[in-house]
Amino acid sequence: MTALPQDSPNGLIAPELPGHNPDDPVENAVISRLAANWTRRASVKKTEPDLDDLFEPHRPDYPEHLLPFRDHPTYLALDEPVRRKLFAWAWVAFNKNVMDNEQRVVNPGFALFASGAFEGGLNETSAQAVTQAMVDEQYHTLMHLNASAVTRRRRGWHLPESALPLAKKARRHEERLAAADHLWQRQLTTLAFTTVSEMSINAYLDLMAQDENVQPVNRVTAELHNRDEYCHSSISKEIAKAVHARLDPERAAYFVEALGDGLAAFGANDFTTWRRIIRLLGVEGGEAMMRDVEAEPGRTLLVQDYSGLHRLCTEMGVLEQVTFDWQSVTVR
């Protein structure tokens, strides 16, 4: 592949690229369809459900089987009121994870593309689809903020998001940005993390959306969000492929390395947040419990389904280059 010219405005994409051919019926058909269907598809365009009407106090706020310490003796010894509050904290943390990711990773990634940082990536229609996706992401943040608010209101507990640390995925993204020496590295880091996020968040939201035993408000919030994300996954996939195809070897290698880093971060249990929740609840023996579960490799991953990301890496021809243990996850 020819090296990119160093005087390119962002050092990423060669300036002389073929323009969009509006007569090509195949070009970017997926994204064109998504953009045209936005008014019928997007959650932001639909009537909001009344969250208080959906709330059922007897239902747990979070699935117990997702707790990394669910079978640990310290957890099993907790009184029921403490467990209920732990579930509520877990739901607030679930929402904060989504909100931190949308605001700190995904929207900055879409904003880079919309502003032309990766010039020549797709076509004019893709710019419309990306801008629509940014509106979606802002609305998703509001959806999850409202869902935590109704939990606090109906449970009568404070449970402030500000008591919890920045979510793991957003933390790792910011660490990479701080360590980067060049603008192009920061841009490709954000693109890689945005790609991984948008192509893995369905599996994350499914953890709640497909659980019939959990609080209906929480399940419906995840379900509505998930509908949009199935479309965003296609948008992110096409952007990643288009940008990667135009990178020189150095930048392509960096992008692939960042993808692997994102893969590890996005599927992992956030033990930093779990430790904070245990401390907030004052669980006796909680620190020792967290040390125990962190030491067990089988408890590292929360999200298991990496099928979409596996297909993306395969289509990009970089599957063998990505540093990630594909054997530890589900690939269909």
Secondary structure, DSSP 8 states (H G I E B T S, - for coil): -----TTSTTSSS-S------TT-SSTTHHHHHHHHTHHHH-GGGS----HHHH--TTS-SS-GGG-TTTT-HHHHTS-HHHHHHHHHHHHHHHHHHHHHHIIIIIHHHHHHHHTTTTTTSS-HHHHHHHHHHHHHHHHHHHHHHHHHHHHHHHHT----GGGS---HHHHHHHHHHHH-SSHHHHHHHHHHHHHHHHHHHHHHHHHHHT-TTS-HHHHHHHHHHHHHHHHHHHHHHHHHHHHHHT--HHHHHHHHHHHHHHHHHHTB--HHHHHHHHHHHT-TTHHHHHHHHHT-GGGSBS--B-HHHHHHHHHHT-TTTS-S-GGGSB--
